[in-house]
Amino acid sequence: MKLDDALSVWEDFRGVLGDSVNVQIPATTNNILEVDIGPVGWRGYPRDKSKLSLYFLWMRKVKALKDAGIDLDSNSTSVVDIGCGNGMFASLVGTDTYLGLDLVDAHISRCKKAFPNRTFVKLDFKNGLYGKGTLDPINFKIPRDDNSVHAIMCNSLFTHIGQPAVVERYLGEMDRVLVKGGCAYTTWFRSPPNELDDGDGRTVYLESDIVNWLSRWEKVSATEGETTQHDDQWETLYRKIK
């Protein structure tokens, strides 16, 4: 995907969502977004709609956070992106007070090259799908001080953690670093409509368990996740209030 094409898509969405949406595109024609799009479409979307589908999914998340009062374009806003992948969220926020965490070496290398002003850290935890590391994820720790982070993005993270104790550890760490009023955006495969699955490949938890885990915070919104489609995840936005 060429830079001019990417800019055109961003401008289309800026027109839809308003001027409040600020976009940061890596200054290279072979930019990071090409990896996710691919020559035959993205994650099963028709080729001619793949760009719009991908960007819409991410712009929706950004808009939700901004509507919740999180200024993603200010360097005074601290952001943590757990499972940052190829840097989609990083490309949509203006703040350089950003930390991206991921299990995959190639993702971290790519992100460091595309976003030299941001911080990316490779995690060395075991995971049945992504992690060939040596550490037990029950010891996960976000390298940030208590009450110091304004927004946390966990896109398709808990869909690949089949151990409830590890989920609780991650959420506990998120709660530790979030400031009062800070927001956590998480996505899940829930049951119903999906069948329960404790594998790391496509983890599905009971909706009631997810709600219970997130009850430490105040619900802002919960959308999508109405079908069993591969990319139809339940998207939740919660705010820390105490």
C-alpha positions as CSV (number, residue, x, y, z in Angstrom):
1,M,0.0,0.0,0.0
2,K,1.5,3.3,-1.1
3,L,1.6,6.4,1.1
4,D,-0.7,8.4,-1.2
5,D,-3.3,5.7,-1.1
6,A,-3.1,5.6,2.7
7,L,-3.4,9.3,3.0
8,S,-6.5,9.2,0.7
9,V,-8.2,6.6,2.9
10,W,-7.4,8.6,6.0
11,E,-8.8,11.8,4.5
12,D,-12.0,9.9,3.6
13,F,-12.4,8.8,7.2
14,R,-11.5,12.3,8.6
15,G,-14.4,13.6,6.5
16,V,-16.7,11.1,8.1
17,L,-15.6,11.4,11.7
18,G,-14.7,15.1,11.8
19,D,-11.6,17.2,12.3
20,S,-11.0,15.9,15.8
21,V,-9.5,12.7,14.3
22,N,-5.7,13.4,13.9
23,V,-3.8,10.8,11.9
24,Q,-0.1,10.0,11.9
25,I,1.2,8.2,8.8
26,P,4.8,6.9,8.7
27,A,6.8,8.9,6.3
28,T,7.6,6.1,3.9
29,T,6.0,4.7,0.8
30,N,6.6,1.1,2.0
31,N,4.9,2.0,5.3
32,I,3.8,-0.4,8.0
33,L,0.2,-0.5,6.9
34,E,1.1,-2.6,3.8
35,V,1.8,-5.6,6.0
36,D,-1.7,-5.9,7.3
37,I,-3.5,-5.1,4.0
38,G,-1.8,-7.6,1.7
39,P,-2.5,-8.2,-2.0
40,V,-5.6,-10.2,-1.5
41,G,-7.5,-8.3,1.1
42,W,-7.4,-8.2,4.9
43,R,-8.6,-11.0,7.1
44,G,-11.2,-12.2,4.6
45,Y,-12.6,-8.9,3.5
46,P,-13.1,-8.4,-0.2
47,R,-10.0,-6.9,-1.8
48,D,-11.7,-3.7,-3.0
49,K,-13.0,-3.1,0.5
50,S,-10.1,-4.3,2.6
51,K,-8.5,-0.9,3.1
52,L,-11.8,0.7,4.2
53,S,-12.7,-2.2,6.5
54,L,-9.3,-2.2,8.2
55,Y,-9.3,1.6,8.8
56,F,-12.9,1.7,9.9
57,L,-12.3,-0.8,12.6
58,W,-9.4,1.2,14.0
59,M,-10.9,4.6,13.5
60,R,-13.9,3.5,15.5
61,K,-11.7,2.6,18.4
62,V,-9.9,5.9,18.3
63,K,-13.2,7.8,18.1
64,A,-14.5,6.0,21.1
65,L,-11.5,6.9,23.2
66,K,-11.6,10.5,22.1
67,D,-15.4,10.7,22.8
68,A,-14.5,9.5,26.3
69,G,-12.3,12.5,26.7
70,I,-8.9,11.0,26.1
71,D,-6.7,13.4,24.1
72,L,-4.6,10.9,22.0
73,D,-2.7,13.8,20.3
74,S,-1.2,15.3,23.4
75,N,2.3,14.3,24.6
76,S,0.9,14.7,28.1
77,T,-1.3,11.7,27.5
78,S,0.4,8.4,28.3
79,V,-0.8,5.5,26.1
80,V,0.0,1.8,26.5
81,D,-0.8,-0.6,23.6
82,I,-0.6,-4.2,24.7
83,G,-0.3,-6.5,21.7
84,C,0.6,-3.6,19.5
85,G,1.1,-5.9,16.4
86,N,2.2,-4.0,13.3
87,G,1.4,-0.6,14.8
88,M,-2.1,0.2,13.6
89,F,-3.0,2.0,16.9
90,A,0.4,3.7,16.9
91,S,-0.3,5.2,13.5
92,L,-3.5,6.7,14.7
93,V,-2.4,8.6,17.8
94,G,-0.4,11.8,17.9
95,T,1.2,11.4,21.3
96,D,4.8,10.2,21.5
97,T,4.2,9.2,25.1
98,Y,3.3,5.8,23.8
99,L,4.4,2.3,24.8
100,G,3.8,-0.7,22.5
101,L,4.2,-4.2,23.9
102,D,4.2,-7.4,21.8
103,L,5.4,-11.0,21.8
104,V,6.5,-11.1,18.1
105,D,10.0,-9.9,17.2
106,A,9.1,-8.9,13.7
107,H,6.3,-6.7,15.0
108,I,8.5,-4.8,17.4
109,S,11.3,-4.4,14.8
110,R,8.8,-3.1,12.2
111,C,7.2,-0.7,14.7
112,K,10.6,0.7,15.9
113,K,11.5,1.5,12.3
114,A,8.2,3.1,11.4
115,F,7.8,5.1,14.7
116,P,11.2,6.0,15.9
117,N,9.8,8.5,18.5
118,R,7.7,5.8,20.2
119,T,8.8,3.1,22.7
120,F,8.3,-0.6,21.8
121,V,9.2,-3.5,24.0
122,K,9.4,-7.2,23.1
123,L,7.8,-9.4,25.7
124,D,9.3,-12.9,26.4
125,F,6.2,-14.7,27.6
126,K,4.9,-18.1,26.6
127,N,1.7,-18.2,24.5
128,G,0.2,-21.0,22.5
129,L,-0.2,-18.9,19.4
130,Y,2.4,-16.1,19.4
131,G,4.9,-16.5,22.2
132,K,7.9,-18.8,22.1
133,G,9.3,-17.1,25.1
134,T,10.5,-18.6,28.4
135,L,8.6,-16.6,31.0
136,D,5.3,-17.4,32.6
137,P,2.7,-14.7,31.6
138,I,1.3,-14.8,35.2
139,N,4.3,-12.6,36.0
140,F,3.3,-9.9,33.4
141,K,4.1,-6.4,34.4
142,I,3.5,-3.1,32.5
143,P,6.8,-1.1,32.7
144,R,5.0,2.0,33.9
145,D,4.5,3.6,37.3
146,D,1.3,3.3,39.3
147,N,-1.4,5.8,38.3
148,S,0.5,7.1,35.3
149,V,-1.3,5.9,32.1
150,H,-4.3,7.6,30.5
151,A,-5.3,5.0,27.9
152,I,-4.7,1.3,27.4
153,M,-5.4,-0.5,24.1
154,C,-5.8,-4.3,24.2
155,N,-7.0,-5.1,20.7
156,S,-7.3,-8.9,20.1
157,L,-5.2,-9.6,23.2
158,F,-7.7,-11.4,25.5
159,T,-8.8,-13.4,22.4
160,H,-5.5,-15.2,22.7
161,I,-5.1,-15.8,26.5
162,G,-6.7,-19.0,27.5
163,Q,-5.8,-18.9,31.2
164,P,-8.2,-16.9,33.4
165,A,-5.5,-16.3,36.0
166,V,-3.4,-14.6,33.3
167,V,-6.3,-12.5,32.2
168,E,-6.8,-11.4,35.8
169,R,-3.1,-10.6,36.0
170,Y,-3.2,-8.4,32.9
171,L,-6.3,-6.6,34.1
172,G,-4.7,-6.1,37.5
173,E,-1.6,-4.5,35.9
174,M,-3.8,-2.3,33.8
175,D,-5.7,-1.1,36.8
176,R,-2.4,-0.4,38.6
177,V,-1.0,1.9,36.0
178,L,-4.2,3.7,34.9
179,V,-4.9,7.1,36.3
180,K,-8.3,7.9,37.8
181,G,-10.4,8.7,34.8
182,G,-8.2,6.7,32.5
183,C,-9.7,4.3,30.0
184,A,-9.1,0.7,28.9
185,Y,-10.2,-0.5,25.5
186,T,-10.4,-4.3,25.3
187,T,-11.8,-6.8,22.8
188,W,-13.1,-10.3,23.4
189,F,-14.7,-13.4,21.9
190,R,-17.7,-13.9,24.2
191,S,-20.1,-16.8,24.8
192,P,-22.8,-16.5,23.7
193,P,-22.8,-16.3,20.6
194,N,-19.4,-18.2,20.4
195,E,-18.8,-21.6,21.9
196,L,-16.4,-21.6,24.9
197,D,-12.8,-22.2,24.0
198,D,-9.8,-22.1,26.4
199,G,-7.2,-22.4,23.6
200,D,-4.8,-19.5,22.9
201,G,-5.7,-19.6,19.2
202,R,-9.2,-18.2,19.6
203,T,-10.1,-17.8,23.3
204,V,-13.8,-17.5,24.1
205,Y,-15.0,-16.6,27.6
206,L,-18.5,-16.4,29.1
207,E,-19.8,-12.9,28.8
208,S,-20.7,-13.0,32.5
209,D,-17.1,-13.7,33.4
210,I,-15.8,-10.9,31.2
211,V,-18.3,-8.4,32.7
212,N,-17.2,-9.6,36.2
213,W,-13.5,-9.0,35.3
214,L,-14.2,-5.6,34.0
215,S,-16.5,-4.6,36.9
216,R,-13.6,-3.0,38.7
217,W,-14.1,-0.1,36.3
218,E,-17.1,1.9,35.0
219,K,-18.6,0.8,31.7
220,V,-18.5,3.5,28.9
221,S,-19.5,1.3,26.0
222,A,-19.7,-2.2,24.6
223,T,-20.3,-2.9,21.0
224,E,-20.0,-5.5,18.2
225,G,-19.4,-9.2,18.9
226,E,-22.9,-10.2,17.8
227,T,-21.8,-13.1,15.5
228,T,-19.3,-15.9,15.4
229,Q,-17.3,-14.3,12.6
230,H,-13.6,-14.4,13.0
231,D,-13.1,-10.6,13.4
232,D,-16.4,-9.8,15.1
233,Q,-15.0,-9.2,18.6
234,W,-16.9,-7.7,21.5
235,E,-15.3,-4.3,21.9
236,T,-15.5,-2.8,25.4
237,L,-14.5,0.6,26.8
238,Y,-14.2,1.0,30.5
239,R,-13.1,3.9,32.7
240,K,-11.2,3.7,36.1
241,I,-13.2,5.7,38.6
242,K,-11.4,5.0,41.8
